[in-house]
Amino acid sequence: MKSTLALTVSCIVCCSFLVAQSPEPSASPSAAASPIPAKHDAPAAPSPAPAPTLRALVDALPQTDLNETVILLKSRYLNPAALDDKEMARATIEGLITRLGPGVSLSPPPASLPGDANPLYSEILQEQTGYLRPGTLSGDTPGKMDAVLKNFAEKGINSIILDLRATPESGDYACAAEILKRFASRGAALFSIGKSAAKQAQNFTSDQEPEFHGIMAVLVDHDNAGASEVIAAVLRAQLNALVIGETTRGEAVEYAQFPLHDGMILRVAEAEVILPEKSLIFPAGVKPDLVVRLSGNLKREIFNQSLEKGISQFVFQPEHRRMNEAALVAGVNPELDELEAAQTKKTQPKSLPYDTVIQRAVDFITTATVYGEGNR
């Protein structure tokens, strides 16, 4: 097995060297400038085909060429020390992790965060839309959500924005299933975790009545990985929730973790989440219905400030005094008065950043409510 891996990665290195040494193709005669002006109705020249990637070149090699490439590298490369057993092993691991994408990862020791850096947060926007940010998924998250959903129901809230963008990577799929039971119908198939041939798949089904009926928007971005991806995908399938934001990381799998030197961890995907319609989240991720991008730094700034100031002021523009008929009759201009007052004080209020992702979610819910579409 080790020799096969070494042969594969060595072949990749060889192809890189051979491609780098290949001479540049000479320009064809047809590429030279012509003294005869082209006719306006002449067909456009076809665009040149894109150059094949290194991976495509390697994939095109038969097994005999793969073996031969390794032999040539080890016998001809000018620096033999660059191809000793240790370097070959490093190249093999690096090549495999690159090829397998989110299925395999090598990471440094996890950093410990003081307290709960991503607490559950909720708010009612403009007295009509519930905003819920679950934060870190843990055993008590579903219970905390129950209290929030009960409060929403008592206030007649029939639309919710579920913001998963502050949910760190998690493989707690049992917690994800419990959260989904708050929204999916009793008896609905939520998802399953497909095991290897030697192990039986684990199925998750809702066994309770939902606590919410109404319009839902789910917010995600590229930081979402694992359980939060599953929540977004199932809510879209079961409730027709609109998913807004960016494509998630595509890591809805179960990882086996192996400790290595200096606290490093090797993670290997050994089971994947399967949605009821047999579709997969790994490795492509959950693609949003509406793409809206917000920088990670701005997102974190807004979330941190919202814990003290509330999220509404990062969503809705502040109202300014406007010119109207009454002001026109009175011969005053409230817009100019407001500007002059600010200049007199010589202080301008600091403008807050706006979360365009939540803004688009509010727009969607408003439109769906006005047109009476319910869940889209």
MARVEXMAR-191088 format. One record per residue (C-alpha): x, y, z negated; residue number from 1; residue in three letters. Coordinates in Angstrom, 3 decimals. Example, Ala and Ser with C-alpha at 12.3 -4.5 7.8 and 13.67 -1.06 7.14 Angstrom:
% MARVEXMAR-191088
c1,c2,c3,num,residu
12.300,-4.500,-7.800,1,Ala
13.670,-1.060,-7.140,2,Ser
This chain:
% MARVEXMAR-191088
c1,c2,c3,num,residu
0.000,0.000,0.000,1,Met
2.778,2.465,-0.946,2,Lys
4.648,1.807,2.270,3,Ser
1.518,2.432,4.321,4,Thr
0.942,5.780,2.609,5,Leu
4.563,6.750,3.128,6,Ala
4.363,5.832,6.805,7,Leu
1.246,7.938,7.292,8,Thr
2.591,11.095,5.701,9,Val
5.983,10.710,7.267,10,Ser
4.251,10.613,10.621,11,Cys
2.631,13.954,9.807,12,Ile
6.029,15.469,9.040,13,Val
7.469,14.077,12.271,14,Cys
4.696,15.510,14.391,15,Cys
5.291,18.934,12.818,16,Ser
8.986,18.706,13.737,17,Phe
8.321,17.503,17.298,18,Leu
5.698,20.173,17.945,19,Val
8.040,22.871,16.622,20,Ala
10.818,21.690,18.980,21,Gln
8.608,21.557,22.075,22,Ser
9.454,24.263,24.656,23,Pro
6.912,26.946,25.362,24,Glu
4.947,26.236,28.555,25,Pro
5.875,28.484,31.458,26,Ser
3.292,30.834,32.828,27,Ala
1.415,29.503,35.819,28,Ser
1.649,31.373,39.136,29,Pro
-2.023,32.219,38.898,30,Ser
-1.359,34.176,35.720,31,Ala
0.820,36.719,37.560,32,Ala
-0.685,40.088,38.398,33,Ala
-2.249,40.177,41.857,34,Ser
-1.912,43.268,44.080,35,Pro
-5.369,42.586,45.512,36,Ile
-8.124,44.013,43.301,37,Pro
-10.634,41.443,42.147,38,Ala
-14.191,41.664,43.410,39,Lys
-16.814,42.646,40.896,40,His
-18.770,39.450,41.555,41,Asp
-15.750,37.160,41.152,42,Ala
-16.317,34.462,38.470,43,Pro
-14.476,34.998,35.213,44,Ala
-11.450,32.813,34.603,45,Ala
-12.170,29.986,32.157,46,Pro
-10.820,30.487,28.657,47,Ser
-7.856,28.273,27.817,48,Pro
-8.637,25.295,25.625,49,Ala
-7.545,25.782,22.011,50,Pro
-4.324,24.034,21.053,51,Ala
-4.909,20.799,19.152,52,Pro
-4.260,20.887,15.430,53,Thr
-1.491,18.886,13.818,54,Leu
-4.069,16.590,12.276,55,Arg
-5.635,15.928,15.676,56,Ala
-2.224,15.093,17.122,57,Leu
-1.467,12.672,14.295,58,Val
-4.898,11.055,14.520,59,Asp
-4.298,10.397,18.219,60,Ala
-1.190,8.287,17.548,61,Leu
-1.610,4.491,17.607,62,Pro
-0.226,2.381,14.768,63,Gln
2.919,1.482,16.720,64,Thr
3.759,5.157,17.230,65,Asp
3.097,5.917,13.587,66,Leu
5.604,3.267,12.559,67,Asn
8.127,4.373,15.176,68,Glu
7.831,8.020,14.081,69,Thr
8.735,7.133,10.513,70,Val
11.768,5.160,11.688,71,Ile
12.923,8.029,13.910,72,Leu
12.570,10.547,11.117,73,Leu
14.522,8.504,8.591,74,Lys
17.309,7.735,11.060,75,Ser
17.612,11.003,13.003,76,Arg
16.548,13.917,10.785,77,Tyr
19.522,16.186,10.094,78,Leu
19.013,16.227,6.304,79,Asn
18.570,12.654,5.004,80,Pro
18.015,13.882,1.432,81,Ala
14.766,15.512,2.577,82,Ala
13.420,12.049,3.348,83,Leu
14.513,10.046,0.327,84,Asp
11.983,7.933,-1.553,85,Asp
11.041,10.725,-3.952,86,Lys
10.385,13.245,-1.173,87,Glu
8.470,10.628,0.815,88,Met
6.268,9.971,-2.220,89,Ala
5.663,13.696,-2.714,90,Arg
4.762,14.132,0.949,91,Ala
2.432,11.133,0.764,92,Thr
0.519,12.507,-2.237,93,Ile
0.357,16.021,-0.806,94,Glu
-0.861,14.715,2.553,95,Gly
-3.520,12.491,0.996,96,Leu
-4.900,15.260,-1.228,97,Ile
-5.051,17.577,1.779,98,Thr
-6.813,14.982,3.912,99,Arg
-9.274,13.799,1.281,100,Leu
-10.342,17.319,0.319,101,Gly
-12.527,17.520,-2.808,102,Pro
-12.436,13.719,-3.138,103,Gly
-9.024,13.907,-4.837,104,Val
-7.419,16.691,-6.843,105,Ser
-4.311,17.267,-8.928,106,Leu
-4.732,19.984,-11.531,107,Ser
-2.749,21.514,-14.392,108,Pro
-3.929,21.145,-17.999,109,Pro
-7.328,22.815,-18.444,110,Pro
-7.202,26.175,-20.188,111,Ala
-9.140,26.409,-23.419,112,Ser
-11.633,29.268,-23.581,113,Leu
-12.606,30.848,-26.912,114,Pro
-16.271,30.265,-27.709,115,Gly
-18.922,29.999,-24.990,116,Asp
-17.593,32.116,-22.131,117,Ala
-20.797,31.524,-20.115,118,Asn
-23.827,31.628,-22.436,119,Pro
-27.418,31.180,-21.319,120,Leu
-29.003,34.528,-20.494,121,Tyr
-32.557,35.542,-19.553,122,Ser
-34.470,38.721,-18.798,123,Glu
-37.748,39.824,-17.236,124,Ile
-37.238,42.097,-14.231,125,Leu
-39.814,44.880,-13.734,126,Gln
-42.293,42.942,-15.896,127,Glu
-42.979,40.465,-13.115,128,Gln
-39.968,38.228,-12.339,129,Thr
-38.102,35.985,-14.732,130,Gly
-34.326,35.925,-14.466,131,Tyr
-32.570,32.887,-15.960,132,Leu
-28.835,32.240,-15.985,133,Arg
-28.158,28.831,-17.613,134,Pro
-24.400,29.354,-17.931,135,Gly
-22.366,26.381,-19.139,136,Thr
-24.287,23.095,-18.952,137,Leu
-24.361,21.218,-22.242,138,Ser
-26.651,18.946,-24.216,139,Gly
-28.654,21.825,-25.678,140,Asp
-29.120,23.724,-22.398,141,Thr
-32.493,22.117,-21.502,142,Pro
-33.864,22.973,-24.968,143,Gly
-32.752,26.591,-24.660,144,Lys
-34.377,26.754,-21.238,145,Met
-37.646,25.461,-22.718,146,Asp
-37.808,28.486,-25.021,147,Ala
-37.154,30.854,-22.105,148,Val
-39.732,29.204,-19.839,149,Leu
-42.312,29.303,-22.633,150,Lys
-41.693,33.027,-23.036,151,Asn
-42.072,33.556,-19.290,152,Phe
-45.348,31.610,-19.280,153,Ala
-46.768,33.614,-22.198,154,Glu
-46.052,36.833,-20.295,155,Lys
-47.697,35.544,-17.102,156,Gly
-44.484,35.282,-15.103,157,Ile
-45.005,33.217,-11.932,158,Asn
-41.686,33.850,-10.174,159,Ser
-38.179,32.959,-11.324,160,Ile
-34.635,33.691,-10.187,161,Ile
-32.404,30.828,-11.338,162,Leu
-28.846,32.136,-11.200,163,Asp
-26.343,29.255,-11.149,164,Leu
-23.334,31.381,-10.228,165,Arg
-22.107,31.531,-13.838,166,Ala
-22.345,27.757,-14.274,167,Thr
-18.823,26.271,-14.450,168,Pro
-17.918,23.022,-12.728,169,Glu
-19.640,20.113,-14.455,170,Ser
-20.120,16.392,-13.909,171,Gly
-22.961,16.194,-16.446,172,Asp
-25.605,14.880,-14.060,173,Tyr
-27.826,13.702,-16.909,174,Ala
-28.089,17.336,-18.039,175,Cys
-28.818,18.387,-14.447,176,Ala
-31.663,15.843,-14.306,177,Ala
-33.135,17.161,-17.582,178,Glu
-33.095,20.711,-16.200,179,Ile
-34.767,19.592,-12.986,180,Leu
-37.555,17.892,-14.947,181,Lys
-38.643,21.368,-16.097,182,Arg
-39.563,22.180,-12.492,183,Phe
-40.194,18.965,-10.511,184,Ala
-43.487,17.047,-10.549,185,Ser
-43.880,14.005,-12.781,186,Arg
-42.728,10.883,-10.937,187,Gly
-40.648,12.800,-8.395,188,Ala
-37.368,11.173,-7.376,189,Ala
-34.656,13.680,-8.210,190,Leu
-31.377,12.108,-7.065,191,Phe
-29.225,9.044,-7.485,192,Ser
-25.530,8.397,-8.008,193,Ile
-24.247,5.847,-5.530,194,Gly
-21.672,3.495,-6.950,195,Lys
-19.306,1.081,-5.259,196,Ser
-20.559,-2.306,-4.095,197,Ala
-19.683,-3.804,-7.479,198,Ala
-21.813,-1.310,-9.435,199,Lys
-25.519,-0.529,-9.305,200,Gln
-26.689,2.958,-8.330,201,Ala
-28.037,5.191,-11.090,202,Gln
-31.407,6.770,-10.278,203,Asn
-32.885,9.912,-11.868,204,Phe
-36.662,10.494,-11.798,205,Thr
-38.826,13.131,-13.472,206,Ser
-40.858,11.615,-16.309,207,Asp
-42.663,14.733,-17.535,208,Gln
-44.948,17.500,-16.353,209,Glu
-43.163,20.618,-15.093,210,Pro
-43.070,23.730,-17.245,211,Glu
-43.083,26.147,-14.330,212,Phe
-45.245,26.535,-11.220,213,His
-44.498,29.411,-8.912,214,Gly
-42.026,31.102,-6.618,215,Ile
-38.345,30.361,-7.151,216,Met
-35.056,31.654,-5.791,217,Ala
-31.799,29.880,-6.650,218,Val
-28.485,31.739,-6.503,219,Leu
-25.209,29.920,-5.770,220,Val
-21.691,30.660,-4.560,221,Asp
-18.384,28.911,-3.877,222,His
-17.664,28.511,-7.596,223,Asp
-20.523,26.029,-7.952,224,Asn
-19.326,22.442,-8.112,225,Ala
-20.938,19.243,-9.330,226,Gly
-24.131,19.362,-11.402,227,Ala
-25.090,22.932,-10.433,228,Ser
-24.929,21.975,-6.744,229,Glu
-27.344,19.130,-7.396,230,Val
-29.773,21.429,-9.219,231,Ile
-29.825,23.851,-6.282,232,Ala
-30.257,21.124,-3.652,233,Ala
-33.056,19.319,-5.502,234,Val
-34.993,22.509,-6.278,235,Leu
-34.909,23.392,-2.599,236,Arg
-36.182,19.900,-1.686,237,Ala
-38.795,19.616,-4.443,238,Gln
-40.037,23.206,-4.888,239,Leu
-39.106,24.815,-1.581,240,Asn
-36.911,27.163,-3.598,241,Ala
-34.985,29.639,-1.465,242,Leu
-31.225,29.194,-1.942,243,Val
-29.333,32.504,-1.684,244,Ile
-25.603,33.204,-1.788,245,Gly
-22.648,31.228,-0.432,246,Glu
-21.907,27.598,0.398,247,Thr
-20.968,25.607,-2.696,248,Thr
-17.769,23.574,-3.079,249,Arg
-19.177,20.164,-2.181,250,Gly
-17.985,18.289,-5.266,251,Glu
-21.199,16.514,-6.258,252,Ala
-19.363,13.297,-7.161,253,Val
-18.314,11.385,-10.244,254,Glu
-14.585,11.608,-10.852,255,Tyr
-12.306,9.152,-12.584,256,Ala
-9.611,11.133,-14.396,257,Gln
-6.057,9.952,-14.968,258,Phe
-3.646,11.902,-17.240,259,Pro
-0.184,12.470,-15.796,260,Leu
3.045,14.177,-16.891,261,His
2.864,17.490,-18.825,262,Asp
-0.918,17.350,-19.133,263,Gly
-1.613,17.306,-15.395,264,Met
-4.729,15.396,-14.348,265,Ile
-5.391,13.335,-11.241,266,Leu
-9.087,13.158,-10.325,267,Arg
-10.382,10.566,-7.869,268,Val
-13.994,10.538,-6.650,269,Ala
-15.524,7.108,-7.243,270,Glu
-19.271,7.785,-6.853,271,Ala
-21.356,10.431,-5.074,272,Glu
-24.740,12.058,-5.573,273,Val
-27.394,11.059,-3.043,274,Ile
-30.537,13.133,-2.572,275,Leu
-33.932,11.433,-2.053,276,Pro
-33.827,12.012,1.715,277,Glu
-30.464,10.184,1.735,278,Lys
-28.517,13.366,2.386,279,Ser
-25.232,14.107,0.647,280,Leu
-23.722,17.206,-0.924,281,Ile
-20.148,15.881,-0.819,282,Phe
-18.046,17.147,0.900,283,Pro
-19.851,19.892,2.883,284,Ala
-21.597,21.513,-0.108,285,Gly
-25.016,23.174,-0.339,286,Val
-25.495,25.732,2.420,287,Lys
-27.700,28.702,1.453,288,Pro
-30.883,29.605,3.315,289,Asp
-29.831,33.241,3.080,290,Leu
-26.119,34.087,3.090,291,Val
-25.202,36.976,0.766,292,Val
-21.622,37.455,-0.434,293,Arg
-20.384,39.119,-3.607,294,Leu
-16.763,39.154,-4.728,295,Ser
-15.884,36.959,-7.685,296,Gly
-14.361,39.852,-9.651,297,Asn
-17.462,42.001,-9.196,298,Leu
-19.711,39.094,-10.157,299,Lys
-17.805,38.490,-13.388,300,Arg
-17.822,42.202,-14.229,301,Glu
-21.592,42.373,-13.789,302,Ile
-22.233,39.213,-15.798,303,Phe
-20.024,40.378,-18.672,304,Asn
-21.669,43.791,-18.836,305,Gln
-25.158,42.328,-18.500,306,Ser
-24.792,40.579,-21.868,307,Leu
-24.852,44.038,-23.485,308,Glu
-26.615,46.264,-20.953,309,Lys
-29.048,43.837,-19.329,310,Gly
-29.028,42.723,-15.699,311,Ile
-31.780,45.059,-14.402,312,Ser
-29.543,48.100,-14.050,313,Gln
-27.244,46.092,-11.790,314,Phe
-30.189,45.259,-9.525,315,Val
-32.430,48.307,-9.212,316,Phe
-31.345,51.761,-8.074,317,Gln
-32.053,54.498,-10.686,318,Pro
-34.934,56.801,-9.814,319,Glu
-34.016,60.393,-8.976,320,His
-36.255,63.443,-8.956,321,Arg
-37.605,63.942,-5.439,322,Arg
-39.061,66.843,-3.511,323,Met
-42.851,66.558,-3.392,324,Asn
-45.923,68.636,-2.567,325,Glu
-46.308,69.978,-6.102,326,Ala
-42.678,71.134,-6.165,327,Ala
-43.108,72.729,-2.747,328,Leu
-46.136,74.716,-3.934,329,Val
-44.261,75.765,-7.068,330,Ala
-41.315,76.886,-4.991,331,Gly
-38.785,74.638,-6.713,332,Val
-36.555,71.825,-5.525,333,Asn
-36.073,69.077,-8.167,334,Pro
-33.296,67.473,-6.135,335,Glu
-31.206,70.662,-6.180,336,Leu
-32.030,71.249,-9.840,337,Asp
-30.728,67.796,-10.739,338,Glu
-27.538,68.346,-8.737,339,Leu
-26.905,71.783,-10.302,340,Glu
-27.456,70.377,-13.797,341,Ala
-24.878,67.681,-13.162,342,Ala
-22.384,70.226,-11.819,343,Gln
-22.950,72.512,-14.806,344,Thr
-22.145,69.680,-17.187,345,Lys
-19.134,68.866,-14.996,346,Lys
-19.797,65.212,-15.667,347,Thr
-21.077,62.729,-13.187,348,Gln
-22.632,59.537,-14.552,349,Pro
-20.515,56.529,-13.743,350,Lys
-22.173,54.545,-10.989,351,Ser
-22.732,50.899,-11.803,352,Leu
-21.972,48.084,-9.362,353,Pro
-24.939,46.308,-7.823,354,Tyr
-25.522,42.598,-7.503,355,Asp
-26.679,42.320,-3.911,356,Thr
-27.423,38.605,-4.323,357,Val
-30.036,39.239,-7.033,358,Ile
-31.358,42.178,-5.005,359,Gln
-32.047,39.885,-2.046,360,Arg
-33.742,37.403,-4.373,361,Ala
-36.036,40.161,-5.676,362,Val
-36.816,41.177,-2.075,363,Asp
-37.752,37.579,-1.233,364,Phe
-39.998,37.174,-4.273,365,Ile
-41.683,40.528,-3.605,366,Thr
-42.377,39.568,0.005,367,Thr
-43.648,36.103,-0.927,368,Ala
-45.919,37.609,-3.597,369,Thr
-47.318,40.281,-1.292,370,Val
-48.114,37.815,1.473,371,Tyr
-49.391,35.199,-0.958,372,Gly
-47.121,32.457,0.340,373,Glu
-46.538,30.879,-3.060,374,Gly
-43.497,28.638,-2.817,375,Asn
-42.554,29.856,0.688,376,Arg
